[in-house]
Amino acid sequence: MMLGSILNPINSSMLAVALIPIGAAFGIPPSETAWLVTGLYLATAVGQPVMGKLVDTYGPRPLYLIGTALVGIAGLMGALAPSLGFLIASRVLLGFGTSAAYPASMSLIRSESDRTGRQSPTGVLSALSVANQVIAVIGPTLGGVLIGVGGWHLIFTINVPLSIACVLLGWFWLPRRTTGVRNTQRLDYAGIGLFAATLVSLMVFLMRPAVDRLYLPVLAVAIGATFAVRELRTLEPFIDLRVLGGNAPLLATYARQVLSFVVSYSFLYGFAQWLEESRSLSASATGLVLLPMSGAAIVITAITGRRAQVRGKLVAGSIILLIAVAGLQLAEAESALWLLVGLGVTAGFPQGLNGLANQNALYHQADPARMGSSAGLLRTGTYLGALIAAAANATFFKTGASTIGLHHLSSFLLITSSLLLIITVLDRSLRRIGQPT
C-alpha cells in the first residue's frame, strides 16, 4: 500500500527538475511544458473519485493492480515519447493510474479494521502519510540524479520497475476478498462525465486566469449545477450528494483539506521563487533552505501519528500556519538566512499536522461502504488546493517574485488560514474522534 501510494507524489516532484531539459529536447518554451504538470493534476483530480468509486464497486485489489499496471505503461510511453503531445498523454495516463492506490489503501485499511476489531489503525495511517512526505522531499533530488545519469527519459522509465514491484506485491499479498459492505451500484457514467467536465473547466481557468477566459468558470458553475441536479435525482449517483449533505463533519474535512493545501502549496512555491529571485539564492541553495521545512513535517507526523485524537492537531496546525504566513510579511531581501530557514520550519509543522489529521478524520467520518470514493474526494481536495495556489502565485508574482508580491501573497494566505482556523474551531464533531467508544 505504501509503495502504491507514493507513485503520485514521486512523479509530481521529480518532474520539477525535468521541465527545462524536456523543453530543450523538444525546442519548446516553459509555457508549453507546463502542460506536463497540468495534465497530471487534471487527470488525478478527476481520477481520484472515479477510482474511489470503482474501488467501492469492485473491491480494492483489482483496482490497485490495474492502476499500478497503468503506471508502468505510462512510464514506457513517456520514455519513448516522440513529441510533447505524446509525453502529455503519458502524464495523463500516469495521473489516472496513480489515482487508484490511495483509495484502495484506505478501503483495505477500513476492511482490515472491521476484520480485526481495531477501531483506529493510526500506525498504518501515519506510515502512509510519512511515506508520501518523504517521497515529496527526495523526489527532486532523485529526479536530478536520474537526469544526470541518463537524461530526462529516466524519470519516466523508473515507473516501469516501480509498477512491476507494485503488481507483484499486490498480486501475492493483497487479500482477494475483504470484509465489510461492498457497494454494488452500477456506475453513473453521466455523473462521472459531468463531474470531470466541471473540474476540467475550472482548473483550466485556474491554471491561466484571464479576463477573456471568464467563460470557463461560468461554464464550470453551469455544468456543476447540472451535475448536482442529476445526482440528486438519480437512484444510483456517482457521488451521493444526499449522503454528503447529511454528513456535515465530512464536508468540513474536505473544506479543511482544500484550504490547508492552498496555504501549503502557495507558501512552498511562492517562498521558493522569492528565495531565488529576490534573495538571489541558487536553485540548490533554495532546496537546502526548504529541506528543513519538509523535515519538520515528517518529524511532527512521526511524533503525533499514533495519537487517534485529531482536534488538537488541527487547531495547533491552523494556529502555527497563521504564524508562518504572517512571518512572510517580515521577509526582506536582506533577511538573515537562519531566519528564513526558521520561517520554513515553522510552515513545515502544520503540513504534517493538518494532512495526517484530515486523513484520520475522514477515516472515522466516511461511510465504510464508500471509503474508496470518500478518500478519492479527499485527494481531489488536495489538488484543488494546489491549483488555487498556482493561480494565487501567478496573480501576485505577475512581474516576478518580488518582496512586495510576497507580502501581498502573505495577506491572501492570512485570510485563507484564518478561515481554516474558524472552520476547525467550530467543528464540534472533531472532539469525538479518538475518544474511547
Solvent accessible surface area in square Angstrom, and as a share of the most:
residue,aa,sasa,rsa
1,M,69,0.31
2,M,94,0.42
3,L,48,0.24
4,G,0,0.00
5,S,4,0.02
6,I,20,0.10
7,L,1,0.00
8,N,2,0.01
9,P,22,0.14
10,I,7,0.03
11,N,3,0.02
12,S,32,0.21
13,S,18,0.11
14,M,2,0.01
15,L,2,0.01
16,A,68,0.52
17,V,59,0.34
18,A,0,0.00
19,L,42,0.21
20,I,129,0.66
21,P,42,0.26
22,I,0,0.00
23,G,7,0.07
24,A,82,0.64
25,A,63,0.49
26,F,56,0.23
27,G,66,0.64
28,I,37,0.19
29,P,64,0.40
30,P,94,0.59
31,S,83,0.54
32,E,75,0.33
33,T,3,0.02
34,A,41,0.31
35,W,112,0.39
36,L,0,0.00
37,V,43,0.25
38,T,4,0.02
39,G,5,0.05
40,L,2,0.01
41,Y,25,0.09
42,L,23,0.12
43,A,5,0.04
44,T,0,0.00
45,A,0,0.00
46,V,10,0.06
47,G,0,0.00
48,Q,0,0.00
49,P,1,0.01
50,V,24,0.14
51,M,17,0.08
52,G,0,0.00
53,K,9,0.04
54,L,34,0.17
55,V,0,0.00
56,D,2,0.01
57,T,19,0.11
58,Y,135,0.51
59,G,8,0.07
60,P,3,0.02
61,R,19,0.07
62,P,53,0.33
63,L,10,0.05
64,Y,5,0.02
65,L,21,0.11
66,I,97,0.49
67,G,0,0.00
68,T,1,0.00
69,A,40,0.31
70,L,44,0.22
71,V,0,0.00
72,G,11,0.10
73,I,93,0.47
74,A,1,0.01
75,G,0,0.00
76,L,96,0.48
77,M,48,0.21
78,G,0,0.00
79,A,14,0.11
80,L,130,0.65
81,A,10,0.08
82,P,103,0.65
83,S,50,0.32
84,L,25,0.12
85,G,49,0.47
86,F,85,0.35
87,L,0,0.00
88,I,40,0.20
89,A,46,0.36
90,S,1,0.01
91,R,5,0.02
92,V,52,0.30
93,L,45,0.22
94,L,1,0.01
95,G,0,0.00
96,F,68,0.28
97,G,1,0.01
98,T,4,0.03
99,S,0,0.00
100,A,0,0.00
101,A,1,0.01
102,Y,6,0.02
103,P,0,0.00
104,A,0,0.00
105,S,0,0.00
106,M,0,0.00
107,S,8,0.05
108,L,11,0.05
109,I,7,0.03
110,R,44,0.16
111,S,12,0.08
112,E,79,0.36
113,S,7,0.04
114,D,64,0.33
115,R,151,0.55
116,T,65,0.38
117,G,57,0.55
118,R,149,0.54
119,Q,113,0.50
120,S,31,0.20
121,P,11,0.07
122,T,12,0.07
123,G,16,0.16
124,V,62,0.36
125,L,1,0.00
126,S,9,0.06
127,A,33,0.26
128,L,1,0.01
129,S,13,0.08
130,V,33,0.19
131,A,13,0.10
132,N,23,0.12
133,Q,33,0.15
134,V,54,0.31
135,I,18,0.09
136,A,51,0.39
137,V,28,0.16
138,I,77,0.39
139,G,0,0.00
140,P,48,0.30
141,T,92,0.54
142,L,52,0.26
143,G,0,0.00
144,G,35,0.34
145,V,86,0.49
146,L,29,0.14
147,I,35,0.18
148,G,69,0.66
149,V,116,0.67
150,G,44,0.42
151,G,26,0.25
152,W,19,0.06
153,H,74,0.33
154,L,51,0.25
155,I,6,0.03
156,F,3,0.01
157,T,49,0.29
158,I,36,0.18
159,N,0,0.00
160,V,40,0.23
161,P,76,0.48
162,L,33,0.16
163,S,6,0.04
164,I,96,0.49
165,A,36,0.28
166,C,0,0.00
167,V,43,0.25
168,L,96,0.48
169,L,90,0.45
170,G,2,0.02
171,W,126,0.44
172,F,148,0.62
173,W,196,0.69
174,L,24,0.12
175,P,62,0.39
176,R,163,0.59
177,R,225,0.82
178,T,37,0.21
179,T,61,0.35
180,G,53,0.51
181,V,115,0.66
182,R,72,0.26
183,N,13,0.07
184,T,117,0.68
185,Q,49,0.22
186,R,186,0.68
187,L,30,0.15
188,D,9,0.05
189,Y,160,0.61
190,A,50,0.38
191,G,0,0.00
192,I,29,0.15
193,G,40,0.38
194,L,44,0.22
195,F,24,0.10
196,A,22,0.17
197,A,38,0.29
198,T,28,0.16
199,L,12,0.06
200,V,59,0.34
201,S,10,0.07
202,L,57,0.28
203,M,0,0.00
204,V,30,0.18
205,F,28,0.12
206,L,26,0.13
207,M,54,0.24
208,R,149,0.54
209,P,54,0.34
210,A,39,0.30
211,V,127,0.73
212,D,115,0.59
213,R,34,0.13
214,L,92,0.46
215,Y,132,0.50
216,L,17,0.09
217,P,30,0.19
218,V,103,0.59
219,L,80,0.40
220,A,5,0.04
221,V,109,0.62
222,A,56,0.43
223,I,31,0.15
224,G,19,0.18
225,A,55,0.42
226,T,73,0.43
227,F,18,0.08
228,A,33,0.25
229,V,70,0.40
230,R,84,0.31
231,E,0,0.00
232,L,84,0.42
233,R,194,0.71
234,T,30,0.17
235,L,158,0.78
236,E,54,0.24
237,P,4,0.02
238,F,5,0.02
239,I,15,0.08
240,D,23,0.12
241,L,45,0.23
242,R,115,0.42
243,V,58,0.33
244,L,25,0.12
245,G,54,0.52
246,G,72,0.69
247,N,28,0.14
248,A,65,0.50
249,P,37,0.23
250,L,4,0.02
251,L,79,0.39
252,A,20,0.15
253,T,0,0.00
254,Y,29,0.11
255,A,37,0.28
256,R,0,0.00
257,Q,10,0.04
258,V,32,0.19
259,L,26,0.13
260,S,4,0.03
261,F,46,0.19
262,V,4,0.02
263,V,0,0.00
264,S,17,0.11
265,Y,42,0.16
266,S,0,0.00
267,F,2,0.01
268,L,51,0.25
269,Y,102,0.39
270,G,0,0.00
271,F,0,0.00
272,A,17,0.13
273,Q,70,0.31
274,W,0,0.00
275,L,0,0.00
276,E,74,0.33
277,E,109,0.49
278,S,29,0.18
279,R,54,0.20
280,S,91,0.58
281,L,32,0.16
282,S,65,0.42
283,A,73,0.56
284,S,84,0.54
285,A,32,0.25
286,T,5,0.03
287,G,39,0.37
288,L,126,0.63
289,V,9,0.05
290,L,21,0.11
291,L,89,0.44
292,P,48,0.30
293,M,3,0.01
294,S,27,0.18
295,G,28,0.27
296,A,9,0.07
297,A,3,0.02
298,I,37,0.19
299,V,81,0.46
300,I,30,0.15
301,T,0,0.00
302,A,66,0.51
303,I,109,0.55
304,T,16,0.09
305,G,0,0.00
306,R,181,0.66
307,R,154,0.56
308,A,21,0.16
309,Q,83,0.37
310,V,0,0.00
311,R,56,0.20
312,G,50,0.48
313,K,15,0.06
314,L,2,0.01
315,V,32,0.18
316,A,40,0.31
317,G,0,0.00
318,S,1,0.00
319,I,79,0.40
320,I,45,0.23
321,L,3,0.01
322,L,39,0.19
323,I,103,0.53
324,A,1,0.00
325,V,0,0.00
326,A,41,0.32
327,G,14,0.14
328,L,0,0.00
329,Q,64,0.28
330,L,144,0.72
331,A,4,0.03
332,E,76,0.34
333,A,37,0.29
334,E,148,0.66
335,S,20,0.13
336,A,38,0.29
337,L,79,0.39
338,W,182,0.64
339,L,90,0.45
340,L,3,0.02
341,V,42,0.24
342,G,35,0.34
343,L,24,0.12
344,G,0,0.00
345,V,42,0.24
346,T,38,0.22
347,A,2,0.01
348,G,0,0.00
349,F,65,0.27
350,P,1,0.00
351,Q,47,0.21
352,G,0,0.00
353,L,11,0.05
354,N,5,0.03
355,G,19,0.18
356,L,1,0.00
357,A,0,0.00
358,N,1,0.00
359,Q,12,0.05
360,N,2,0.01
361,A,0,0.00
362,L,0,0.00
363,Y,0,0.00
364,H,66,0.30
365,Q,26,0.12
366,A,6,0.05
367,D,52,0.27
368,P,69,0.43
369,A,16,0.12
370,R,56,0.20
371,M,1,0.00
372,G,0,0.00
373,S,13,0.08
374,S,9,0.06
375,A,0,0.00
376,G,0,0.00
377,L,28,0.14
378,L,5,0.02
379,R,31,0.11
380,T,6,0.03
381,G,4,0.04
382,T,11,0.06
383,Y,14,0.05
384,L,36,0.18
385,G,0,0.00
386,A,7,0.05
387,L,1,0.01
388,I,55,0.28
389,A,1,0.00
390,A,40,0.31
391,A,12,0.09
392,A,9,0.07
393,N,10,0.05
394,A,52,0.40
395,T,65,0.38
396,F,58,0.24
397,F,18,0.08
398,K,163,0.69
399,T,142,0.82
400,G,23,0.22
401,A,2,0.02
402,S,50,0.32
403,T,27,0.16
404,I,119,0.61
405,G,5,0.05
406,L,0,0.00
407,H,37,0.17
408,H,100,0.45
409,L,0,0.00
410,S,0,0.00
411,S,51,0.33
412,F,63,0.26
413,L,0,0.00
414,L,53,0.26
415,I,126,0.64
416,T,11,0.06
417,S,0,0.00
418,S,40,0.26
419,L,85,0.42
420,L,2,0.01
421,L,38,0.19
422,I,93,0.47
423,I,41,0.21
424,T,0,0.00
425,V,68,0.39
426,L,131,0.65
427,D,16,0.08
428,R,192,0.70
429,S,15,0.09
430,L,1,0.01
431,R,139,0.51
432,R,169,0.62
433,I,14,0.07
434,G,23,0.22
435,Q,95,0.42
436,P,125,0.79
437,T,152,0.88
